[in-house]
Amino acid sequence: MHIVLHQPEIPANTGNIGRTCVATGTGLHLIEPLGFRLDEKSIRRSGMDYWERLDVKRYMNYAEFQEKNPGAKIWFATTKAKQVYTDASFGPDDYIMFGKESGGIPEEILVENEKTCIRIPMMDQIRSLNLSNAVAVVLYEALRQNHFDGMQTAGELHRLRWHG
């Protein structure tokens, strides 16, 4: 799986998303311009000590992203979509793109990709979810559809044992 952030603006969101990507073995793709520097303290703090283990790639713009990822199946997460994310059939190598916090993915990109635009249902009084929460919601559905392949799905207690 791959998460793509198109012009993210808030370093703490990108740090949290980076941590989620490390925890799930997901690549992170950042399309510039970024609203922060990647060496900022807030990125490292929210990504904690996991940031160095993150598979992250940067692109100058959307055109460069497309050029370096030819044939990629991209899902575009947007509040403007007609299709709910749970109706999508995610493949193990798919890309899920999210837009910047203040405006989402540019509509010029969305209209060219209507069939792969997806949304998270929410009440109409709310403009959108926090970006890092939205990434987690959609990514974990995509991973579930792929049976959490390669991920640890059972945990163990530290001091005691489960009864079953």
Residue frames as a rotation matrix with the C-alpha (Angstrom) as fourth column:
MET 1
0.574 0.819 0.000 0.00
0.819 -0.574 0.000 0.00
0.000 0.000 -1.000 0.00
HIS 2
-0.638 -0.728 0.252 0.98
0.730 -0.676 -0.102 3.60
0.245 0.119 0.962 -0.53
ILE 3
0.455 0.681 -0.574 -0.30
0.762 -0.632 -0.145 6.84
-0.461 -0.371 -0.806 1.00
VAL 4
-0.411 -0.498 0.763 0.10
0.808 -0.587 0.053 10.02
0.422 0.639 0.644 -1.05
LEU 5
0.207 0.424 -0.881 -0.19
0.719 -0.677 -0.157 13.45
-0.664 -0.601 -0.445 0.54
HIS 6
0.038 -0.102 0.994 -0.75
0.879 -0.469 -0.082 16.23
0.475 0.877 0.072 -1.97
GLN 7
-0.303 -0.333 0.893 0.74
0.078 -0.943 -0.325 19.44
0.950 -0.029 0.311 -0.57
PRO 8
0.347 0.432 -0.832 0.29
0.835 0.261 0.484 18.72
0.426 -0.863 -0.270 3.16
GLU 9
0.265 -0.128 0.956 0.38
-0.040 -0.992 -0.122 21.82
0.963 -0.006 -0.268 5.36
ILE 10
0.648 0.097 0.756 0.50
-0.724 -0.228 0.650 20.70
0.236 -0.969 -0.078 9.00
PRO 11
-0.293 -0.898 -0.328 3.66
-0.725 0.432 -0.536 18.95
0.623 0.080 -0.778 10.20
ALA 12
-0.558 0.104 0.823 1.98
-0.691 0.491 -0.530 17.12
-0.460 -0.865 -0.202 13.09
ASN 13
0.595 0.802 0.048 -0.50
-0.602 0.485 -0.635 15.48
-0.532 0.349 0.771 10.69
THR 14
0.539 -0.461 -0.705 2.29
-0.612 0.361 -0.704 14.33
0.579 0.811 -0.087 8.39
GLY 15
-0.560 -0.757 0.336 4.24
-0.770 0.325 -0.549 13.01
0.307 -0.566 -0.765 11.39
ASN 16
-0.161 0.598 0.785 1.23
-0.652 0.533 -0.539 11.04
-0.741 -0.599 0.304 12.61
ILE 17
0.820 0.448 -0.355 0.61
-0.547 0.433 -0.716 9.69
-0.167 0.782 0.601 9.12
GLY 18
0.052 -0.897 -0.438 4.28
-0.762 0.248 -0.598 8.71
0.645 0.365 -0.671 8.87
ARG 19
-0.635 -0.250 0.731 3.97
-0.731 0.500 -0.464 6.73
-0.249 -0.830 -0.500 12.09
THR 20
0.373 0.844 0.385 0.86
-0.527 0.535 -0.660 4.97
-0.763 0.043 0.645 10.77
CYS 21
0.700 -0.169 -0.694 2.73
-0.649 0.255 -0.717 4.14
0.298 0.952 0.069 7.57
VAL 22
-0.444 -0.896 0.008 5.63
-0.786 0.386 -0.483 2.61
0.429 -0.221 -0.876 9.50
ALA 23
-0.445 0.325 0.834 3.22
-0.649 0.525 -0.551 0.58
-0.617 -0.787 -0.023 11.66
THR 24
0.554 0.779 0.293 1.50
-0.290 0.510 -0.810 -0.82
-0.780 0.364 0.509 8.56
GLY 25
-0.276 -0.744 0.609 4.46
0.456 0.456 0.764 -1.21
-0.846 0.488 0.214 6.19
THR 26
0.645 0.624 0.443 2.98
0.716 -0.290 -0.635 1.44
-0.267 0.726 -0.633 3.91
GLY 27
-0.476 -0.806 0.352 5.01
0.878 -0.456 0.143 3.78
0.045 0.377 0.925 1.72
LEU 28
0.399 0.541 -0.741 4.49
0.545 -0.789 -0.282 7.54
-0.737 -0.291 -0.610 2.07
HIS 29
-0.311 -0.397 0.863 4.66
0.933 -0.301 0.197 9.86
0.182 0.867 0.464 -0.94
LEU 30
0.111 0.267 -0.957 4.79
0.545 -0.822 -0.166 13.64
-0.831 -0.504 -0.237 -0.41
ILE 31
0.063 -0.002 0.998 3.91
0.950 -0.307 -0.061 15.98
0.307 0.952 -0.017 -3.27
GLU 32
-0.593 -0.418 -0.688 5.31
0.636 -0.768 -0.081 19.49
-0.495 -0.486 0.721 -2.85
PRO 33
-0.374 -0.697 0.612 5.01
-0.320 -0.522 -0.790 22.23
0.870 -0.492 -0.028 -1.95
LEU 34
-0.091 0.252 -0.963 4.94
0.843 0.535 0.061 21.20
0.531 -0.806 -0.261 1.70
GLY 35
0.637 0.414 0.650 3.74
0.038 -0.860 0.510 23.65
0.770 -0.300 -0.563 4.32
PHE 36
0.834 -0.417 0.362 6.76
-0.419 -0.052 0.906 22.83
-0.359 -0.907 -0.218 6.53
ARG 37
-0.028 -0.896 -0.444 10.30
-0.903 0.212 -0.372 21.49
0.428 0.391 -0.815 6.44
LEU 38
0.594 0.270 -0.758 10.77
-0.116 0.961 0.251 17.76
0.796 -0.060 0.602 6.95
ASP 39
-0.386 -0.793 -0.472 13.44
0.452 0.284 -0.846 18.38
0.804 -0.539 0.249 9.58
GLU 40
-0.133 0.391 0.911 11.00
-0.624 -0.747 0.230 20.25
0.770 -0.537 0.344 11.84
LYS 41
-0.899 -0.241 0.365 10.77
-0.433 0.375 -0.819 19.13
0.060 -0.895 -0.442 15.43
SER 42
-0.144 0.941 0.305 7.00
-0.818 0.060 -0.572 18.62
-0.557 -0.332 0.762 15.22
ILE 43
0.389 0.189 -0.902 7.40
-0.757 0.623 -0.196 16.03
0.525 0.759 0.385 12.43
ARG 44
-0.511 -0.682 -0.523 9.85
-0.231 0.695 -0.681 14.01
0.828 -0.227 -0.512 14.49
ARG 45
-0.810 0.219 0.545 7.80
-0.562 -0.021 -0.827 14.39
-0.169 -0.975 0.141 17.68
SER 46
0.212 0.974 0.078 4.55
-0.879 0.225 -0.421 13.12
-0.428 0.021 0.904 16.16
GLY 47
0.571 -0.088 -0.816 6.39
-0.522 0.729 -0.443 10.46
0.634 0.679 0.370 14.14
MET 48
0.842 -0.317 0.437 8.47
-0.366 0.261 0.893 9.78
-0.398 -0.912 0.103 17.24
ASP 49
-0.131 -0.984 0.122 11.50
-0.587 0.176 0.790 7.59
-0.799 0.032 -0.601 16.70
TYR 50
0.229 0.313 0.922 9.80
0.430 0.817 -0.384 5.84
-0.873 0.484 0.053 13.79
TRP 51
0.758 0.199 -0.621 10.47
-0.352 -0.677 -0.646 8.53
-0.549 0.709 -0.443 11.18
GLU 52
-0.196 -0.926 -0.324 13.87
-0.878 0.018 0.478 7.09
-0.437 0.378 -0.816 10.23
ARG 53
-0.693 -0.011 0.721 12.18
0.095 0.990 0.106 3.74
-0.714 0.142 -0.685 9.41
LEU 54
0.349 0.914 -0.208 9.65
-0.032 -0.210 -0.977 5.39
-0.937 0.347 -0.044 7.09
ASP 55
-0.471 -0.347 0.811 9.74
0.792 0.238 0.562 4.65
-0.388 0.907 0.163 3.36
VAL 56
0.447 0.615 -0.649 9.13
0.325 -0.788 -0.522 8.23
-0.833 0.022 -0.553 2.17
LYS 57
-0.416 -0.494 0.763 9.49
0.901 -0.111 0.420 9.73
-0.123 0.862 0.492 -1.31
ARG 58
-0.013 0.342 -0.940 9.16
0.186 -0.922 -0.338 13.39
-0.982 -0.179 -0.052 -2.31
TYR 59
-0.131 0.074 0.989 8.00
0.990 0.061 0.127 14.87
-0.051 0.995 -0.081 -5.60
MET 60
-0.942 -0.285 -0.175 8.20
0.271 -0.957 0.099 18.45
-0.195 0.046 0.980 -6.86
ASN 61
-0.470 0.842 -0.266 4.62
-0.846 -0.515 -0.137 18.28
-0.252 0.161 0.954 -8.19
TYR 62
0.316 0.724 0.613 1.80
-0.426 0.685 -0.590 15.95
-0.848 -0.074 0.525 -9.23
ALA 63
0.793 -0.058 -0.606 3.22
-0.590 0.170 -0.789 15.55
0.149 0.984 0.100 -12.74
GLU 64
-0.285 -0.954 -0.098 6.51
-0.841 0.298 -0.452 14.22
0.460 -0.047 -0.887 -11.34
PHE 65
-0.346 0.255 0.903 4.59
-0.642 0.638 -0.426 11.83
-0.684 -0.727 -0.057 -9.07
GLN 66
0.723 0.689 0.047 2.70
-0.404 0.477 -0.780 10.47
-0.560 0.545 0.623 -12.10
GLU 67
0.519 -0.607 -0.602 5.89
-0.728 0.055 -0.684 10.21
0.448 0.793 -0.413 -14.14
LYS 68
-0.521 -0.830 0.200 7.71
-0.794 0.385 -0.471 8.23
0.314 -0.404 -0.859 -11.42
ASN 69
-0.636 0.388 0.667 4.74
-0.230 0.730 -0.643 5.94
-0.737 -0.563 -0.375 -10.69
PRO 70
-0.577 0.419 -0.701 3.42
-0.799 -0.111 0.591 4.97
0.169 0.901 0.399 -14.15
GLY 71
-0.338 0.539 -0.772 0.37
-0.142 0.781 0.608 2.73
0.931 0.315 -0.187 -14.14
ALA 72
-0.996 -0.037 -0.086 -0.27
0.080 0.152 -0.985 3.23
0.049 -0.988 -0.148 -10.42
LYS 73
-0.088 0.994 -0.067 -3.85
0.624 0.108 0.774 2.57
0.776 0.026 -0.630 -9.29
ILE 74
-0.959 -0.274 0.075 -4.68
0.146 -0.703 -0.696 5.72
0.244 -0.657 0.714 -7.33
TRP 75
0.095 0.957 -0.274 -7.70
0.927 0.015 0.374 6.28
0.362 -0.290 -0.886 -5.10
PHE 76
-0.676 -0.272 0.685 -8.48
0.158 -0.961 -0.226 9.94
0.720 -0.045 0.692 -4.42
ALA 77
-0.271 0.554 -0.788 -9.94
0.962 0.180 -0.204 10.57
0.029 -0.813 -0.581 -0.96
THR 78
-0.937 0.027 0.348 -12.17
0.033 -0.986 0.165 13.63
0.348 0.166 0.923 -1.08
THR 79
-0.629 0.762 -0.151 -15.31
0.147 -0.074 -0.986 14.92
-0.763 -0.643 -0.065 0.59
LYS 80
-0.262 0.500 -0.826 -16.58
-0.820 -0.567 -0.083 15.67
-0.509 0.655 0.558 -2.93
ALA 81
-0.937 -0.200 -0.285 -16.71
-0.330 0.772 0.543 12.01
0.112 0.603 -0.790 -4.10
LYS 82
0.056 0.986 -0.160 -19.90
-0.909 0.116 0.400 10.09
0.413 0.123 0.902 -4.85
GLN 83
0.383 0.002 -0.924 -18.45
-0.021 1.000 -0.007 6.68
0.923 0.022 0.383 -3.84
VAL 84
0.802 -0.085 0.591 -17.90
-0.597 -0.077 0.798 5.61
-0.023 -0.993 -0.113 -0.23
TYR 85
-0.120 -0.988 -0.093 -14.43
-0.981 0.132 -0.139 4.23
0.150 0.074 -0.986 0.57
THR 86
-0.343 0.016 0.939 -15.85
-0.478 0.858 -0.189 0.90
-0.809 -0.514 -0.286 1.77
ASP 87
0.752 0.637 0.169 -17.26
-0.134 0.399 -0.907 0.30
-0.645 0.660 0.386 -1.73
ALA 88
0.398 -0.706 -0.586 -13.79
-0.906 -0.205 -0.369 0.50
0.141 0.678 -0.721 -3.29
SER 89
0.976 -0.216 0.040 -11.85
0.210 0.972 0.106 -2.70
-0.062 -0.095 0.994 -4.01
PHE 90
0.596 -0.803 -0.013 -8.32
-0.780 -0.583 0.226 -1.94
-0.189 -0.125 -0.974 -2.87
GLY 91
0.787 -0.463 -0.408 -5.39
0.165 0.795 -0.584 -3.92
0.595 0.392 0.702 -4.22
PRO 92
0.682 -0.529 -0.505 -2.19
0.685 0.220 0.694 -4.54
-0.256 -0.819 0.513 -2.22
ASP 93
-0.411 -0.904 0.121 -0.15
0.880 -0.358 0.312 -2.10
-0.239 0.235 0.942 -4.32
ASP 94
0.361 0.662 0.657 -2.72
0.786 -0.595 0.167 0.68
0.501 0.457 -0.735 -4.62
TYR 95
-0.847 -0.528 0.065 -2.07
0.452 -0.779 -0.435 4.33
0.280 -0.339 0.898 -3.81
ILE 96
0.315 0.919 -0.239 -4.49
0.937 -0.260 0.235 6.40
0.154 -0.298 -0.942 -1.73
MET 97
-0.628 -0.563 0.537 -4.13
0.541 -0.812 -0.218 10.15
0.559 0.153 0.815 -2.18
PHE 98
0.354 0.640 -0.682 -5.22
0.915 -0.390 0.108 12.81
-0.197 -0.662 -0.723 0.30
GLY 99
0.258 -0.191 0.947 -5.15
0.523 -0.797 -0.303 16.55
0.813 0.573 -0.105 -0.26
LYS 100
-0.769 -0.604 0.211 -3.93
0.216 -0.555 -0.803 19.45
0.602 -0.572 0.557 1.82
GLU 101
-0.643 0.469 -0.606 -5.75
0.737 0.163 -0.656 20.27
-0.209 -0.868 -0.450 5.01
SER 102
-0.578 0.386 -0.719 -7.13
-0.059 -0.899 -0.435 23.62
-0.814 -0.208 0.542 3.85
GLY 103
-0.097 0.549 -0.830 -8.51
-0.879 -0.439 -0.187 22.60
-0.467 0.712 0.525 0.47
GLY 104
0.532 0.313 0.787 -8.14
-0.076 0.943 -0.324 18.91
-0.844 0.113 0.525 -0.37
ILE 105
-0.390 -0.582 0.713 -7.04
0.643 0.382 0.664 17.55
-0.659 0.718 0.226 -3.73
PRO 106
-0.699 0.124 -0.705 -7.36
-0.433 -0.857 0.279 20.09
-0.569 0.500 0.653 -6.57
GLU 107
0.284 0.931 0.227 -10.60
-0.245 0.300 -0.922 19.64
-0.927 0.206 0.314 -8.50
GLU 108
0.307 -0.262 -0.915 -8.59
-0.951 -0.101 -0.291 19.54
-0.016 0.960 -0.280 -11.76
ILE 109
-0.800 -0.593 -0.093 -7.17
-0.586 0.805 -0.096 16.21
0.132 -0.022 -0.991 -10.57
LEU 110
-0.558 0.640 0.529 -10.50
-0.183 0.527 -0.830 14.93
-0.810 -0.560 -0.177 -9.23
VAL 111
0.391 0.807 -0.443 -12.52
-0.641 -0.107 -0.760 15.47
-0.661 0.581 0.475 -12.43
GLU 112
-0.017 -0.485 -0.874 -9.96
-0.931 0.326 -0.163 13.40
0.364 0.811 -0.457 -14.36
ASN 113
-0.836 -0.394 -0.381 -10.34
-0.212 0.874 -0.438 10.50
0.506 -0.285 -0.814 -11.88
GLU 114
-0.174 0.872 0.458 -14.04
-0.929 -0.300 0.217 10.43
0.327 -0.387 0.862 -10.93
LYS 115
0.527 0.462 -0.713 -14.28
-0.332 0.885 0.327 6.62
0.782 0.064 0.620 -10.85
THR 116
0.017 -0.584 -0.811 -11.55
0.682 0.601 -0.418 6.32
0.731 -0.546 0.409 -8.22
CYS 117
-0.570 -0.076 0.818 -12.66
-0.434 -0.818 -0.379 9.19
0.698 -0.571 0.433 -5.99
ILE 118
-0.108 0.476 -0.873 -13.79
0.651 0.697 0.300 7.96
0.751 -0.536 -0.385 -2.57
ARG 119
-0.191 0.118 0.974 -15.22
-0.530 -0.848 -0.001 9.61
0.826 -0.517 0.225 0.54
ILE 120
-0.870 0.008 -0.493 -15.65
0.428 0.512 -0.745 8.90
0.246 -0.859 -0.448 4.23
PRO 121
0.081 0.965 0.250 -19.30
0.495 -0.256 0.830 9.39
0.865 0.056 -0.498 5.25
MET 122
-0.805 -0.239 -0.542 -19.91
0.592 -0.365 -0.718 12.04
-0.026 -0.900 0.436 7.89
MET 123
0.171 0.887 -0.429 -22.60
0.804 -0.378 -0.459 14.43
-0.569 -0.267 -0.778 9.05
ASP 124
0.295 -0.010 0.955 -23.21
0.853 -0.447 -0.268 17.36
0.430 0.894 -0.124 6.71
GLN 125
0.996 0.065 0.062 -22.35
0.030 -0.888 0.459 19.97
0.085 -0.455 -0.886 9.35
ILE 126
0.425 -0.903 0.060 -18.70
0.058 0.093 0.994 18.81
-0.903 -0.419 0.092 9.34
ARG 127
0.557 -0.280 -0.782 -16.40
-0.800 -0.435 -0.414 19.95
-0.224 0.856 -0.466 6.53
SER 128
0.371 -0.499 -0.784 -13.90
-0.338 0.713 -0.614 17.10
0.865 0.492 0.096 6.92
LEU 129
0.936 -0.191 -0.297 -12.05
0.353 0.525 0.774 14.85
0.008 -0.829 0.559 9.34
ASN 130
0.467 -0.877 -0.111 -8.53
-0.597 -0.406 0.692 15.56
-0.652 -0.257 -0.713 10.55
LEU 131
0.384 -0.351 -0.854 -6.14
-0.864 0.189 -0.467 14.43
0.326 0.917 -0.231 7.82
SER 132
-0.697 -0.717 0.006 -4.25
-0.673 0.652 -0.349 11.88
0.247 -0.247 -0.937 9.92
ASN 133
-0.382 0.652 0.655 -7.56
-0.377 0.537 -0.755 10.36
-0.844 -0.535 0.041 11.10
ALA 134
0.599 0.634 -0.489 -8.88
-0.678 0.077 -0.731 10.16
-0.425 0.770 0.476 7.54
VAL 135
-0.087 -0.725 -0.683 -5.70
-0.878 0.380 -0.291 8.41
0.470 0.574 -0.670 6.37
ALA 136
-0.837 -0.257 0.483 -6.00
-0.501 0.714 -0.489 5.85
-0.219 -0.651 -0.727 9.18
VAL 137
0.045 0.950 0.308 -9.67
-0.481 0.291 -0.827 5.14
-0.875 -0.111 0.470 8.44
VAL 138
0.720 0.280 -0.635 -9.19
-0.687 0.165 -0.707 4.51
-0.094 0.946 0.311 4.72
LEU 139
-0.225 -0.897 -0.381 -5.80
-0.870 0.361 -0.337 2.79
0.440 0.255 -0.861 4.99
TYR 140
-0.725 -0.074 0.685 -7.02
-0.516 0.718 -0.468 0.25
-0.457 -0.692 -0.558 7.53
GLU 141
0.464 0.873 0.149 -10.03
-0.440 0.373 -0.817 -0.59
-0.769 0.314 0.558 5.34
ALA 142
0.537 -0.347 -0.769 -7.66
-0.784 0.134 -0.607 -1.16
0.313 0.928 -0.200 2.41
LEU 143
-0.589 -0.802 0.105 -5.42
-0.767 0.513 -0.385 -3.33
0.255 -0.307 -0.917 4.60
ARG 144
-0.267 0.588 0.763 -8.44
-0.510 0.585 -0.630 -5.27
-0.817 -0.558 0.144 5.92
GLN 145
0.723 0.580 -0.376 -9.55
-0.600 0.257 -0.758 -6.00
-0.343 0.773 0.533 2.36
ASN 146
0.316 -0.712 -0.627 -6.08
-0.591 0.369 -0.717 -7.44
0.742 0.598 -0.304 1.76
HIS 147
0.788 0.171 -0.592 -6.26
0.233 0.807 0.543 -9.58
0.570 -0.565 0.596 4.94
PHE 148
0.831 -0.506 0.230 -3.64
-0.513 -0.539 0.668 -7.45
-0.214 -0.674 -0.707 6.74
ASP 149
0.874 -0.474 -0.108 -1.06
0.318 0.725 -0.611 -9.30
0.367 0.499 0.785 4.66
GLY 150
-0.006 -1.000 0.003 2.32
0.468 -0.005 -0.884 -9.42
0.884 -0.004 0.468 6.41
MET 151
-0.203 -0.012 0.979 1.04
-0.627 -0.766 -0.140 -7.73
0.752 -0.642 0.148 9.56
GLN 152
-0.957 -0.080 -0.278 0.85
0.175 0.604 -0.778 -9.08
0.230 -0.793 -0.564 13.08
THR 153
-0.276 0.942 0.191 -2.85
-0.310 -0.276 0.910 -9.68
0.910 0.192 0.368 13.78
ALA 154
0.701 0.467 -0.540 -2.69
0.352 0.431 0.831 -11.19
0.621 -0.772 0.137 17.28
GLY 155
0.088 -0.655 0.750 -1.11
-0.598 -0.637 -0.486 -9.70
0.797 -0.406 -0.448 20.36
GLU 156
0.019 -0.178 -0.984 0.23
0.624 0.771 -0.128 -11.06
0.781 -0.612 0.125 23.63
LEU 157
0.954 0.252 0.160 -0.09
0.007 -0.554 0.833 -9.84
0.299 -0.793 -0.530 27.18
HIS 158
0.161 -0.953 0.255 3.12
-0.579 -0.301 -0.758 -8.75
0.799 -0.026 -0.601 28.89
ARG 159
-0.573 -0.416 0.706 2.71
-0.814 0.190 -0.548 -10.32
0.094 -0.889 -0.448 32.34
LEU 160
-0.153 0.638 0.755 -0.31
-0.465 0.627 -0.625 -12.65
-0.872 -0.447 0.201 32.12
ARG 161
-0.985 -0.095 0.141 -1.73
0.066 0.553 0.831 -15.13
-0.157 0.828 -0.538 29.61
TRP 162
-0.386 0.895 -0.223 -5.01
-0.874 -0.277 0.400 -15.09
0.296 0.349 0.889 27.74
HIS 163
-0.246 0.359 0.900 -7.51
-0.653 0.625 -0.428 -17.73
-0.716 -0.693 0.081 29.03
GLY 164
0.748 0.654 -0.110 -8.36
-0.507 0.457 -0.731 -19.25
-0.428 0.602 0.674 25.66
